[in-house]
Amino acid sequence: MEGHLLMSHKELDRKSVLELVRDGHITLREGSGRMGLSYRQTLRVYGRFRAEGAAGLVHRRRGRRSNRSYPKPFRAQVMARYEEKYKPCEMGPTLAAEKLALDGLEVDHETLRRWMVEEGHWQVRRRRRAHRTRRERRAHFGELVQMDGSHHHWFGPQGGQTCLLNMVDDATGITLGLMDQEETTEAAMRQLWRWIERFGIPVALYTDKKNVYIPSRGPTLEEQLADEAPKTAFGKACDKLGIEIIAAHSPQAKGRVERSNGTYQDRLVKELALQGIATCQDADQLLRTGFCEDLNAKFAVAPLKAEDYHRPVPKGLRLEEVFSFEAHRVLQNDWTIRYHNKYYQILEENRPLPRPKDKVLVRTRLDGTVHLLYRGKPLAFHPISVKEVHQQRQRKAKTPVPVSKPKPPPKPKKHWRPNVDRLAVLNERTR
């Protein structure tokens, strides 16, 4: 509106002080002390006030474009690119700024956020968070690794929910992901196997109480007699590697991996949509070929102490045997065992040959192959069909049993009886 000035509080305060100087109530030196300016600066400000009035106190750059502002054509080009390529993926300002930089349109993410808000592409979100006591990070890399499965619509609402298994180091925030249909024992084994091949064996894992990691059943009779705690197949594999499993009592307790899941749900979903990926296999290939490394390069921090607590795999220990499913089966009289409705014939060439009623360890690897072990040594065997087992047992039942001659009944034992006549003679002699 004409005849009005837009002034800040600082400029209004200077106006009131300089009016006192002009009216002779205070000296110019006293006014410089009140305004917090040097005497020479006060002379310049007072000169502009005498010459121009209150307008002389207004900042000269007010209402003008910044020398560091982007040109309007550049802004229009950036927003057109965002609306064309990144808005359909629902990318936020931070990730969109990174992608625009790859396209040759480098702009600060806060500037892009302001432009998106002004044009209605982004809404300011303010969330009130509950107060929680902060837990300090572990000091060493590999001292504690958090593990969790994130179920999400990774391929959009039409793709259904799949699971991302995420591992995050507590000391550094280094992450490694694996995409699968569900959070199964096999998927958890493959994820830990991938971490060990990449970094080594960690000291401890921090997981939730899902029955993949912590058994929900009580101890069996054999475990009670052996004074052992019940373990899952994943827990047995960790026990062979010397990894301790620590159970979290709430999702907030493993907040580091939960926040990492949120980062994946933001960035990975948009990257999958950007590249047109719609299967778990292709998404897992993306995780293996650079996506996790890019996240680590951007968000990982240095540990408090440089010593790495990861351990190498011991010599002679094969990970394909560690990450497997094991069960014991009793050997039948025909040297066969039954496992998952399949029969396996133990060959006679094995040394030592197990005896019937002995227990044989059945080990199923993640690739589906079955291996039999007796006293820690592999057994030679071949699978047989149910029909062959029944035929073999029928032939054995039809084989005539040789009839042996009946044994004569045993002769009756002679019982001792005293000789009556001899006793009478002895009695006569004693008289």
LUMGUDREN-896718 format. One record per residue (C-alpha): x, z, y; residue in one letter. Coordinates in Angstrom, 3 decimals, always signed. Example, Ala and Ser with C-alpha at 12.3 -4.5 7.8 and 13.67 -1.06 7.14 Angstrom:
<recs>
{u = +12.300, w = +7.800, v = -4.500, rest = A}
{u = +13.670, w = +7.140, v = -1.060, rest = S}
</recs>
This chain:
<recs>
{u = +0.000, w = +0.000, v = +0.000, rest = M}
{u = +1.371, w = -0.946, v = +3.438, rest = E}
{u = +2.630, w = +1.988, v = +5.542, rest = G}
{u = +3.566, w = +4.149, v = +2.517, rest = H}
{u = +6.970, w = +4.889, v = +0.973, rest = L}
{u = +7.760, w = +5.767, v = -2.613, rest = L}
{u = +10.285, w = +8.607, v = -2.440, rest = M}
{u = +11.801, w = +10.909, v = -5.018, rest = S}
{u = +11.869, w = +14.705, v = -4.735, rest = H}
{u = +15.541, w = +14.594, v = -3.780, rest = K}
{u = +14.851, w = +12.150, v = -0.972, rest = E}
{u = +11.946, w = +14.259, v = +0.304, rest = L}
{u = +14.164, w = +17.349, v = +0.373, rest = D}
{u = +16.807, w = +15.475, v = +2.362, rest = R}
{u = +14.140, w = +14.297, v = +4.810, rest = K}
{u = +13.016, w = +17.883, v = +5.510, rest = S}
{u = +16.620, w = +19.086, v = +6.038, rest = V}
{u = +17.534, w = +16.179, v = +8.320, rest = L}
{u = +14.396, w = +16.800, v = +10.408, rest = E}
{u = +15.645, w = +20.359, v = +11.011, rest = L}
{u = +19.025, w = +18.939, v = +12.076, rest = V}
{u = +17.346, w = +16.425, v = +14.386, rest = R}
{u = +15.211, w = +19.157, v = +16.031, rest = D}
{u = +18.300, w = +21.347, v = +16.569, rest = G}
{u = +17.270, w = +24.204, v = +14.267, rest = H}
{u = +20.410, w = +23.909, v = +12.124, rest = I}
{u = +23.751, w = +22.191, v = +12.512, rest = T}
{u = +24.826, w = +19.088, v = +10.602, rest = L}
{u = +27.384, w = +21.116, v = +8.649, rest = R}
{u = +24.697, w = +23.600, v = +7.568, rest = E}
{u = +22.505, w = +20.678, v = +6.534, rest = G}
{u = +25.311, w = +19.227, v = +4.390, rest = S}
{u = +25.537, w = +22.543, v = +2.549, rest = G}
{u = +21.787, w = +22.594, v = +1.880, rest = R}
{u = +21.763, w = +19.001, v = +0.581, rest = M}
{u = +24.902, w = +19.486, v = -1.535, rest = G}
{u = +26.728, w = +16.612, v = +0.169, rest = L}
{u = +30.100, w = +16.364, v = +1.847, rest = S}
{u = +30.208, w = +16.362, v = +5.635, rest = Y}
{u = +31.234, w = +12.679, v = +5.790, rest = R}
{u = +28.415, w = +11.666, v = +3.417, rest = Q}
{u = +25.974, w = +13.727, v = +5.497, rest = T}
{u = +27.073, w = +11.815, v = +8.601, rest = L}
{u = +26.247, w = +8.484, v = +6.900, rest = R}
{u = +22.894, w = +9.695, v = +5.575, rest = V}
{u = +21.940, w = +11.203, v = +8.934, rest = Y}
{u = +22.927, w = +7.952, v = +10.695, rest = G}
{u = +20.565, w = +5.920, v = +8.479, rest = R}
{u = +17.817, w = +8.503, v = +9.036, rest = F}
{u = +18.196, w = +8.263, v = +12.864, rest = R}
{u = +18.205, w = +4.458, v = +12.714, rest = A}
{u = +15.516, w = +3.720, v = +10.074, rest = E}
{u = +13.593, w = +6.957, v = +9.737, rest = G}
{u = +12.427, w = +8.068, v = +6.279, rest = A}
{u = +12.927, w = +4.509, v = +4.928, rest = A}
{u = +16.690, w = +4.951, v = +5.435, rest = G}
{u = +16.744, w = +7.672, v = +2.787, rest = L}
{u = +15.198, w = +5.514, v = +0.043, rest = V}
{u = +17.655, w = +4.137, v = -2.553, rest = H}
{u = +18.677, w = +0.585, v = -1.730, rest = R}
{u = +18.347, w = -0.628, v = -5.349, rest = R}
{u = +14.774, w = +0.574, v = -5.796, rest = R}
{u = +12.421, w = -2.267, v = -6.716, rest = G}
{u = +15.225, w = -4.668, v = -7.629, rest = R}
{u = +16.216, w = -5.935, v = -11.079, rest = R}
{u = +19.183, w = -4.261, v = -12.717, rest = S}
{u = +22.423, w = -6.183, v = -12.873, rest = N}
{u = +22.531, w = -5.368, v = -16.593, rest = R}
{u = +18.998, w = -6.560, v = -17.355, rest = S}
{u = +18.400, w = -9.436, v = -19.754, rest = Y}
{u = +17.182, w = -12.739, v = -18.320, rest = P}
{u = +13.473, w = -13.436, v = -18.730, rest = K}
{u = +14.045, w = -16.578, v = -20.886, rest = P}
{u = +16.173, w = -14.500, v = -23.277, rest = F}
{u = +13.437, w = -11.870, v = -23.577, rest = R}
{u = +10.855, w = -14.544, v = -24.263, rest = A}
{u = +13.114, w = -16.058, v = -26.953, rest = Q}
{u = +13.656, w = -12.667, v = -28.618, rest = V}
{u = +9.961, w = -11.785, v = -28.657, rest = M}
{u = +9.009, w = -15.225, v = -29.966, rest = A}
{u = +11.544, w = -14.862, v = -32.783, rest = R}
{u = +10.243, w = -11.387, v = -33.607, rest = Y}
{u = +6.607, w = -12.510, v = -33.691, rest = E}
{u = +7.479, w = -15.514, v = -35.848, rest = E}
{u = +9.768, w = -13.954, v = -38.467, rest = K}
{u = +9.819, w = -10.157, v = -38.362, rest = Y}
{u = +6.406, w = -9.030, v = -37.191, rest = K}
{u = +4.720, w = -10.255, v = -40.439, rest = P}
{u = +7.097, w = -7.926, v = -42.324, rest = C}
{u = +6.094, w = -5.028, v = -40.023, rest = E}
{u = +9.680, w = -4.371, v = -38.998, rest = M}
{u = +10.372, w = -1.594, v = -36.531, rest = G}
{u = +12.639, w = -1.955, v = -33.481, rest = P}
{u = +15.809, w = -0.637, v = -35.088, rest = T}
{u = +15.779, w = -2.880, v = -38.159, rest = L}
{u = +14.445, w = -5.848, v = -36.192, rest = A}
{u = +17.324, w = -5.534, v = -33.707, rest = A}
{u = +19.808, w = -5.699, v = -36.605, rest = E}
{u = +18.144, w = -8.805, v = -38.006, rest = K}
{u = +17.958, w = -10.467, v = -34.581, rest = L}
{u = +21.686, w = -9.899, v = -34.132, rest = A}
{u = +22.269, w = -11.914, v = -37.323, rest = L}
{u = +20.217, w = -14.706, v = -35.730, rest = D}
{u = +22.447, w = -14.688, v = -32.647, rest = G}
{u = +19.983, w = -12.753, v = -30.458, rest = L}
{u = +21.800, w = -9.475, v = -29.869, rest = E}
{u = +19.704, w = -6.850, v = -28.085, rest = V}
{u = +19.767, w = -3.061, v = -28.090, rest = D}
{u = +17.135, w = -1.486, v = -30.316, rest = H}
{u = +15.829, w = +0.752, v = -27.496, rest = E}
{u = +15.417, w = -2.266, v = -25.225, rest = T}
{u = +13.586, w = -4.084, v = -28.004, rest = L}
{u = +11.414, w = -1.010, v = -28.547, rest = R}
{u = +10.436, w = -0.983, v = -24.855, rest = R}
{u = +9.600, w = -4.697, v = -24.930, rest = W}
{u = +7.517, w = -4.242, v = -28.093, rest = M}
{u = +5.598, w = -1.339, v = -26.553, rest = V}
{u = +4.924, w = -3.313, v = -23.371, rest = E}
{u = +3.564, w = -6.271, v = -25.354, rest = E}
{u = +1.539, w = -4.142, v = -27.772, rest = G}
{u = +3.636, w = -4.742, v = -30.905, rest = H}
{u = +4.724, w = -1.120, v = -31.295, rest = W}
{u = +3.089, w = +2.255, v = -30.737, rest = Q}
{u = +4.964, w = +5.384, v = -29.806, rest = V}
{u = +4.764, w = +7.873, v = -32.645, rest = R}
{u = +5.298, w = +11.546, v = -32.071, rest = R}
{u = +5.241, w = +13.783, v = -35.098, rest = R}
{u = +5.344, w = +17.530, v = -35.067, rest = R}
{u = +7.501, w = +18.803, v = -37.888, rest = R}
{u = +7.343, w = +22.169, v = -39.555, rest = A}
{u = +10.280, w = +24.471, v = -38.910, rest = H}
{u = +12.638, w = +24.849, v = -41.867, rest = R}
{u = +16.019, w = +26.462, v = -42.221, rest = T}
{u = +18.733, w = +23.838, v = -42.454, rest = R}
{u = +20.913, w = +23.871, v = -45.563, rest = R}
{u = +24.503, w = +22.834, v = -44.994, rest = E}
{u = +25.861, w = +19.897, v = -46.956, rest = R}
{u = +28.172, w = +20.453, v = -49.891, rest = R}
{u = +31.802, w = +20.130, v = -48.935, rest = A}
{u = +33.036, w = +17.632, v = -51.557, rest = H}
{u = +31.965, w = +14.182, v = -52.619, rest = F}
{u = +30.507, w = +14.414, v = -56.142, rest = G}
{u = +29.889, w = +18.164, v = -56.005, rest = E}
{u = +26.096, w = +17.711, v = -55.993, rest = L}
{u = +24.109, w = +14.482, v = -56.346, rest = V}
{u = +20.362, w = +14.471, v = -55.717, rest = Q}
{u = +18.218, w = +12.258, v = -57.931, rest = M}
{u = +14.582, w = +11.272, v = -57.499, rest = D}
{u = +12.087, w = +8.509, v = -58.238, rest = G}
{u = +10.100, w = +6.943, v = -55.396, rest = S}
{u = +6.794, w = +5.329, v = -56.421, rest = H}
{u = +5.739, w = +2.835, v = -53.762, rest = H}
{u = +4.190, w = -0.600, v = -53.159, rest = H}
{u = +7.633, w = -2.185, v = -52.916, rest = W}
{u = +6.285, w = -5.746, v = -53.126, rest = F}
{u = +3.316, w = -5.242, v = -50.838, rest = G}
{u = -0.190, w = -3.888, v = -51.519, rest = P}
{u = -0.949, w = -6.766, v = -53.865, rest = Q}
{u = +2.120, w = -6.098, v = -56.039, rest = G}
{u = +1.134, w = -2.659, v = -57.324, rest = G}
{u = +3.331, w = +0.425, v = -57.475, rest = Q}
{u = +6.782, w = +0.352, v = -59.009, rest = T}
{u = +9.535, w = +2.964, v = -58.989, rest = C}
{u = +12.880, w = +3.113, v = -57.210, rest = L}
{u = +15.296, w = +5.593, v = -58.785, rest = L}
{u = +17.513, w = +6.863, v = -56.014, rest = N}
{u = +20.703, w = +8.923, v = -56.194, rest = M}
{u = +22.169, w = +10.434, v = -53.000, rest = V}
{u = +25.387, w = +12.392, v = -52.708, rest = D}
{u = +24.754, w = +15.648, v = -50.849, rest = D}
{u = +28.102, w = +15.743, v = -49.055, rest = A}
{u = +28.276, w = +12.173, v = -47.779, rest = T}
{u = +24.785, w = +10.689, v = -48.044, rest = G}
{u = +26.112, w = +7.804, v = -50.166, rest = I}
{u = +23.178, w = +6.275, v = -52.017, rest = T}
{u = +22.672, w = +4.093, v = -55.083, rest = L}
{u = +19.333, w = +2.669, v = -56.204, rest = G}
{u = +17.755, w = +1.121, v = -59.289, rest = L}
{u = +14.361, w = -0.601, v = -59.456, rest = M}
{u = +12.145, w = -0.235, v = -62.530, rest = D}
{u = +8.476, w = -0.138, v = -63.429, rest = Q}
{u = +8.330, w = +3.640, v = -64.049, rest = E}
{u = +10.488, w = +6.744, v = -63.801, rest = E}
{u = +11.331, w = +6.856, v = -67.492, rest = T}
{u = +14.142, w = +8.486, v = -69.440, rest = T}
{u = +15.738, w = +5.100, v = -70.089, rest = E}
{u = +15.640, w = +4.205, v = -66.380, rest = A}
{u = +17.178, w = +7.574, v = -65.444, rest = A}
{u = +19.958, w = +7.046, v = -68.010, rest = M}
{u = +20.709, w = +3.564, v = -66.674, rest = R}
{u = +20.813, w = +4.885, v = -63.112, rest = Q}
{u = +23.245, w = +7.706, v = -63.953, rest = L}
{u = +25.329, w = +5.240, v = -66.002, rest = W}
{u = +25.521, w = +2.960, v = -62.960, rest = R}
{u = +26.615, w = +5.865, v = -60.738, rest = W}
{u = +29.344, w = +6.923, v = -63.214, rest = I}
{u = +30.720, w = +3.393, v = -63.443, rest = E}
{u = +30.794, w = +3.190, v = -59.632, rest = R}
{u = +32.080, w = +6.659, v = -58.638, rest = F}
{u = +32.718, w = +8.815, v = -61.740, rest = G}
{u = +31.044, w = +11.818, v = -63.386, rest = I}
{u = +29.519, w = +14.217, v = -60.803, rest = P}
{u = +29.566, w = +17.986, v = -61.171, rest = V}
{u = +25.807, w = +18.614, v = -60.884, rest = A}
{u = +22.501, w = +16.781, v = -60.472, rest = L}
{u = +19.658, w = +18.096, v = -58.298, rest = Y}
{u = +16.305, w = +16.867, v = -59.654, rest = T}
{u = +12.646, w = +17.806, v = -59.696, rest = D}
{u = +10.876, w = +19.349, v = -62.695, rest = K}
{u = +9.654, w = +16.073, v = -64.180, rest = K}
{u = +9.821, w = +16.120, v = -67.976, rest = N}
{u = +12.399, w = +13.330, v = -67.851, rest = V}
{u = +14.932, w = +15.910, v = -66.626, rest = Y}
{u = +13.465, w = +19.343, v = -67.471, rest = I}
{u = +11.526, w = +19.810, v = -70.759, rest = P}
{u = +7.988, w = +21.136, v = -70.457, rest = S}
{u = +7.866, w = +22.326, v = -74.092, rest = R}
{u = +9.100, w = +25.551, v = -75.573, rest = G}
{u = +12.080, w = +25.833, v = -77.946, rest = P}
{u = +11.641, w = +24.683, v = -81.542, rest = T}
{u = +12.392, w = +26.917, v = -84.530, rest = L}
{u = +15.791, w = +25.251, v = -85.034, rest = E}
{u = +16.655, w = +25.782, v = -81.352, rest = E}
{u = +15.618, w = +29.412, v = -81.573, rest = Q}
{u = +17.789, w = +29.976, v = -84.644, rest = L}
{u = +20.733, w = +28.263, v = -82.917, rest = A}
{u = +20.037, w = +30.187, v = -79.671, rest = D}
{u = +19.809, w = +26.933, v = -77.705, rest = E}
{u = +17.603, w = +26.038, v = -74.757, rest = A}
{u = +15.314, w = +23.006, v = -75.157, rest = P}
{u = +16.694, w = +19.800, v = -73.661, rest = K}
{u = +15.380, w = +16.326, v = -73.010, rest = T}
{u = +17.229, w = +13.200, v = -74.109, rest = A}
{u = +18.524, w = +12.861, v = -70.550, rest = F}
{u = +19.580, w = +16.522, v = -70.571, rest = G}
{u = +21.487, w = +16.024, v = -73.831, rest = K}
{u = +23.354, w = +13.086, v = -72.309, rest = A}
{u = +24.265, w = +15.184, v = -69.252, rest = C}
{u = +25.385, w = +18.011, v = -71.536, rest = D}
{u = +27.812, w = +15.655, v = -73.322, rest = K}
{u = +29.257, w = +14.653, v = -69.950, rest = L}
{u = +29.457, w = +18.218, v = -68.620, rest = G}
{u = +26.901, w = +17.637, v = -65.854, rest = I}
{u = +24.756, w = +20.573, v = -64.777, rest = E}
{u = +21.091, w = +19.866, v = -64.004, rest = I}
{u = +19.632, w = +22.002, v = -61.191, rest = I}
{u = +15.842, w = +21.945, v = -60.808, rest = A}
{u = +14.307, w = +21.949, v = -57.323, rest = A}
{u = +11.183, w = +24.060, v = -56.809, rest = H}
{u = +9.699, w = +21.889, v = -54.033, rest = S}
{u = +10.092, w = +18.379, v = -52.564, rest = P}
{u = +11.464, w = +19.915, v = -49.349, rest = Q}
{u = +14.338, w = +21.455, v = -51.314, rest = A}
{u = +15.733, w = +17.983, v = -52.036, rest = K}
{u = +15.026, w = +16.702, v = -48.563, rest = G}
{u = +18.132, w = +14.527, v = -48.411, rest = R}
{u = +16.987, w = +12.202, v = -51.184, rest = V}
{u = +13.405, w = +12.316, v = -49.869, rest = E}
{u = +14.574, w = +11.100, v = -46.462, rest = R}
{u = +16.662, w = +8.431, v = -48.175, rest = S}
{u = +13.520, w = +7.312, v = -50.019, rest = N}
{u = +11.859, w = +6.883, v = -46.635, rest = G}
{u = +14.730, w = +4.678, v = -45.481, rest = T}
{u = +14.304, w = +2.490, v = -48.568, rest = Y}
{u = +10.531, w = +2.332, v = -48.067, rest = Q}
{u = +11.136, w = +1.050, v = -44.558, rest = D}
{u = +14.106, w = -1.286, v = -44.930, rest = R}
{u = +13.944, w = -2.412, v = -48.560, rest = L}
{u = +10.254, w = -3.340, v = -48.408, rest = V}
{u = +10.884, w = -5.557, v = -45.391, rest = K}
{u = +14.020, w = -7.075, v = -46.894, rest = E}
{u = +12.119, w = -7.931, v = -50.092, rest = L}
{u = +9.341, w = -9.536, v = -48.048, rest = A}
{u = +11.901, w = -11.391, v = -45.928, rest = L}
{u = +13.613, w = -12.865, v = -48.996, rest = Q}
{u = +10.381, w = -13.466, v = -50.915, rest = G}
{u = +11.337, w = -11.186, v = -53.836, rest = I}
{u = +8.382, w = -10.070, v = -55.985, rest = A}
{u = +9.861, w = -8.820, v = -59.316, rest = T}
{u = +11.711, w = -5.679, v = -60.344, rest = C}
{u = +14.588, w = -7.675, v = -61.824, rest = Q}
{u = +15.249, w = -9.573, v = -58.604, rest = D}
{u = +14.849, w = -6.414, v = -56.521, rest = A}
{u = +17.341, w = -4.557, v = -58.722, rest = D}
{u = +19.746, w = -7.472, v = -58.391, rest = Q}
{u = +19.460, w = -7.168, v = -54.601, rest = L}
{u = +20.280, w = -3.446, v = -54.848, rest = L}
{u = +23.350, w = -4.214, v = -56.959, rest = R}
{u = +24.701, w = -6.990, v = -54.742, rest = T}
{u = +25.078, w = -5.419, v = -51.347, rest = G}
{u = +21.918, w = -3.741, v = -50.087, rest = F}
{u = +23.041, w = -0.210, v = -51.032, rest = C}
{u = +26.540, w = -0.896, v = -49.685, rest = E}
{u = +25.049, w = -1.922, v = -46.335, rest = D}
{u = +23.042, w = +1.319, v = -46.177, rest = L}
{u = +26.127, w = +3.377, v = -47.030, rest = N}
{u = +28.189, w = +1.605, v = -44.374, rest = A}
{u = +25.539, w = +2.393, v = -41.771, rest = K}
{u = +24.341, w = +5.905, v = -42.673, rest = F}
{u = +26.991, w = +7.610, v = -44.860, rest = A}
{u = +29.193, w = +10.306, v = -43.335, rest = V}
{u = +32.611, w = +11.685, v = -44.214, rest = A}
{u = +32.673, w = +14.838, v = -46.391, rest = P}
{u = +33.899, w = +18.126, v = -44.979, rest = L}
{u = +36.783, w = +18.096, v = -47.467, rest = K}
{u = +38.579, w = +14.987, v = -48.683, rest = A}
{u = +38.936, w = +16.015, v = -52.349, rest = E}
{u = +36.674, w = +13.989, v = -54.651, rest = D}
{u = +34.943, w = +16.110, v = -57.304, rest = Y}
{u = +33.993, w = +13.146, v = -59.504, rest = H}
{u = +35.688, w = +13.154, v = -62.918, rest = R}
{u = +36.758, w = +10.070, v = -64.894, rest = P}
{u = +35.153, w = +9.342, v = -68.244, rest = V}
{u = +37.192, w = +11.101, v = -70.981, rest = P}
{u = +39.192, w = +8.878, v = -73.283, rest = K}
{u = +37.375, w = +8.051, v = -76.483, rest = G}
{u = +33.958, w = +8.796, v = -74.987, rest = L}
{u = +31.738, w = +5.721, v = -74.961, rest = R}
{u = +28.903, w = +5.766, v = -72.459, rest = L}
{u = +26.706, w = +3.561, v = -74.641, rest = E}
{u = +26.760, w = +6.352, v = -77.239, rest = E}
{u = +26.203, w = +9.081, v = -74.662, rest = V}
{u = +23.158, w = +7.410, v = -73.106, rest = F}
{u = +21.084, w = +7.078, v = -76.258, rest = S}
{u = +18.155, w = +8.669, v = -78.083, rest = F}
{u = +19.064, w = +10.860, v = -81.064, rest = E}
{u = +16.986, w = +12.306, v = -83.902, rest = A}
{u = +17.661, w = +13.729, v = -87.367, rest = H}
{u = +15.992, w = +12.393, v = -90.526, rest = R}
{u = +16.084, w = +13.684, v = -94.120, rest = V}
{u = +17.553, w = +11.306, v = -96.705, rest = L}
{u = +15.125, w = +10.448, v = -99.521, rest = Q}
{u = +15.968, w = +10.272, v = -103.221, rest = N}
{u = +16.294, w = +6.484, v = -103.040, rest = D}
{u = +18.817, w = +6.764, v = -100.164, rest = W}
{u = +16.362, w = +5.596, v = -97.523, rest = T}
{u = +15.248, w = +7.158, v = -94.281, rest = I}
{u = +12.177, w = +6.465, v = -92.165, rest = R}
{u = +12.362, w = +6.317, v = -88.374, rest = Y}
{u = +9.660, w = +5.028, v = -86.009, rest = H}
{u = +7.740, w = +3.494, v = -88.954, rest = N}
{u = +10.824, w = +1.561, v = -90.080, rest = K}
{u = +12.909, w = +2.075, v = -93.214, rest = Y}
{u = +16.698, w = +1.933, v = -93.473, rest = Y}
{u = +18.612, w = +1.683, v = -96.769, rest = Q}
{u = +21.912, w = +3.582, v = -96.960, rest = I}
{u = +24.486, w = +1.506, v = -98.857, rest = L}
{u = +26.513, w = +2.864, v = -101.744, rest = E}
{u = +29.797, w = +1.781, v = -100.162, rest = E}
{u = +29.729, w = +4.680, v = -97.683, rest = N}
{u = +32.327, w = +7.379, v = -98.178, rest = R}
{u = +31.410, w = +10.175, v = -98.147, rest = P}
{u = +27.994, w = +9.189, v = -99.438, rest = L}
{u = +25.318, w = +11.608, v = -98.231, rest = P}
{u = +23.196, w = +13.287, v = -100.846, rest = R}
{u = +19.418, w = +13.215, v = -100.957, rest = P}
{u = +17.822, w = +15.871, v = -98.745, rest = K}
{u = +20.827, w = +15.750, v = -96.389, rest = D}
{u = +20.149, w = +15.160, v = -92.692, rest = K}
{u = +21.261, w = +11.881, v = -91.131, rest = V}
{u = +21.588, w = +11.385, v = -87.362, rest = L}
{u = +19.710, w = +8.344, v = -86.033, rest = V}
{u = +21.072, w = +7.118, v = -82.679, rest = R}
{u = +19.171, w = +4.453, v = -80.721, rest = T}
{u = +21.140, w = +2.949, v = -77.836, rest = R}
{u = +19.611, w = +1.613, v = -74.643, rest = L}
{u = +20.070, w = -1.970, v = -75.855, rest = D}
{u = +17.739, w = -1.215, v = -78.789, rest = G}
{u = +20.354, w = -1.132, v = -81.569, rest = T}
{u = +20.069, w = +1.627, v = -84.199, rest = V}
{u = +23.099, w = +3.460, v = -85.637, rest = H}
{u = +23.161, w = +6.042, v = -88.441, rest = L}
{u = +25.767, w = +8.804, v = -88.618, rest = L}
{u = +26.579, w = +11.420, v = -91.219, rest = Y}
{u = +28.937, w = +14.253, v = -90.292, rest = R}
{u = +29.938, w = +12.317, v = -87.183, rest = G}
{u = +30.895, w = +9.140, v = -89.062, rest = K}
{u = +28.908, w = +5.882, v = -88.984, rest = P}
{u = +27.027, w = +4.812, v = -92.105, rest = L}
{u = +26.640, w = +1.289, v = -93.446, rest = A}
{u = +22.972, w = +0.396, v = -93.887, rest = F}
{u = +20.481, w = -2.394, v = -93.598, rest = H}
{u = +16.821, w = -2.302, v = -92.578, rest = P}
{u = +14.199, w = -2.923, v = -95.239, rest = I}
{u = +10.509, w = -3.612, v = -94.935, rest = S}
{u = +7.749, w = -1.252, v = -95.933, rest = V}
{u = +6.744, w = -3.695, v = -98.685, rest = K}
{u = +10.220, w = -3.582, v = -100.230, rest = E}
{u = +10.171, w = +0.211, v = -100.222, rest = V}
{u = +6.811, w = +0.310, v = -102.000, rest = H}
{u = +7.923, w = -2.262, v = -104.582, rest = Q}
{u = +11.134, w = -0.364, v = -105.238, rest = Q}
{u = +9.269, w = +2.900, v = -105.758, rest = R}
{u = +6.665, w = +1.228, v = -108.012, rest = Q}
{u = +9.403, w = -0.229, v = -110.229, rest = R}
{u = +10.950, w = +3.202, v = -110.491, rest = K}
{u = +7.594, w = +4.704, v = -111.467, rest = A}
{u = +6.984, w = +2.035, v = -114.165, rest = K}
{u = +10.391, w = +2.448, v = -115.809, rest = T}
{u = +9.826, w = +4.223, v = -119.181, rest = P}
{u = +11.469, w = +7.565, v = -119.447, rest = V}
{u = +13.471, w = +7.978, v = -122.754, rest = P}
{u = +11.693, w = +10.414, v = -125.071, rest = V}
{u = +14.011, w = +12.974, v = -126.621, rest = S}
{u = +13.399, w = +14.591, v = -130.044, rest = K}
{u = +11.640, w = +17.926, v = -129.846, rest = P}
{u = +13.909, w = +20.823, v = -130.424, rest = K}
{u = +13.119, w = +23.108, v = -133.397, rest = P}
{u = +11.664, w = +26.420, v = -132.439, rest = P}
{u = +14.193, w = +29.183, v = -132.203, rest = P}
{u = +14.529, w = +31.504, v = -135.196, rest = K}
{u = +12.965, w = +34.906, v = -134.707, rest = P}
{u = +15.425, w = +37.588, v = -133.904, rest = K}
{u = +16.036, w = +40.277, v = -136.520, rest = K}
{u = +15.228, w = +43.707, v = -135.343, rest = H}
{u = +17.332, w = +46.594, v = -136.698, rest = W}
{u = +15.544, w = +48.862, v = -139.147, rest = R}
{u = +17.022, w = +52.000, v = -140.635, rest = P}
{u = +17.690, w = +52.055, v = -144.465, rest = N}
{u = +15.306, w = +54.694, v = -145.791, rest = V}
{u = +17.010, w = +55.129, v = -149.219, rest = D}
{u = +20.438, w = +55.633, v = -147.725, rest = R}
{u = +19.072, w = +58.176, v = -145.312, rest = L}
{u = +17.589, w = +60.138, v = -148.208, rest = A}
{u = +20.969, w = +60.256, v = -150.000, rest = V}
{u = +22.684, w = +61.482, v = -146.891, rest = L}
{u = +20.150, w = +64.163, v = -146.438, rest = N}
{u = +20.685, w = +65.399, v = -150.054, rest = E}
{u = +24.428, w = +65.611, v = -149.497, rest = R}
{u = +24.039, w = +67.628, v = -146.378, rest = T}
{u = +21.993, w = +70.203, v = -148.186, rest = R}
</recs>
